[in-house]
């Protein structure tokens, strides 16, 4: 079941895991990136969905991170 947004002041927030496990793609453009992966980069999704940690890490490296 998806996490519902919560309001804090005028801002709305959702659990980051609802978007993806690591949100590593949000670090694009930074030279050095440290990704903390609570699930060890694993996912039950098929590899061709490209949501396993290796996919966003490859994209970060391709963009110079």
C-alpha atoms as one frame of an Amber mdcrd trajectory, in Angstrom:
protein
   0.000   0.000   0.000   1.487   3.359  -0.946   2.483   5.810   1.706   0.182
   8.824   1.814   1.706  12.314   1.646   2.171  14.134   4.951   2.145  17.876
   5.411   4.762  19.725   7.429   4.093  23.416   7.265   3.341  24.285   3.635
   5.313  21.302   2.256   4.072  17.791   1.436   6.309  14.743   1.835   6.165
  11.060   0.888   8.298   8.133   1.981  11.335   8.127  -0.342  10.984   4.381
  -0.767   7.690   4.964  -2.559   9.653   6.574  -5.411  12.545   4.089  -5.411
  14.643   2.201  -2.875  17.709   4.447  -3.009  16.739   7.567  -5.027  20.320
   7.517  -6.361  19.318   9.302  -9.573  18.676  12.469  -7.560  22.451  12.815
  -7.082  23.082  13.351 -10.827  25.549  16.162 -11.408  27.588  15.655  -8.252
  31.195  14.495  -8.616  31.184  12.130  -5.665  28.116  10.204  -4.568  27.579
   7.862  -1.634  24.488   5.678  -1.967  23.148   4.005   1.162  21.080   1.047
   0.088  18.874  -0.461   2.809  18.073  -3.463   0.598  21.625  -3.969  -0.660
  20.661  -2.923  -4.190  18.279  -5.852  -4.532  14.775  -5.778  -5.916  12.149
  -8.348  -6.798  11.501  -6.520 -10.054  12.905  -7.881 -13.333  16.346  -6.571
 -14.345  14.968  -4.985 -17.520  12.912  -2.596 -15.385  16.284  -0.985 -14.503
  15.374  -0.242 -10.893  18.078  -2.435  -9.347  20.807  -0.278  -7.809  23.262
  -1.109 -10.606  21.115   0.754 -13.167  21.039   4.189 -11.487  24.709   3.817
 -10.475  25.615   3.140 -14.119  23.646   6.236 -15.152  25.393   8.379 -12.514
  28.797   7.196 -13.740  27.837   7.873 -17.365  26.992  11.451 -16.351  30.340
  11.983 -14.649  29.564  11.213 -11.015
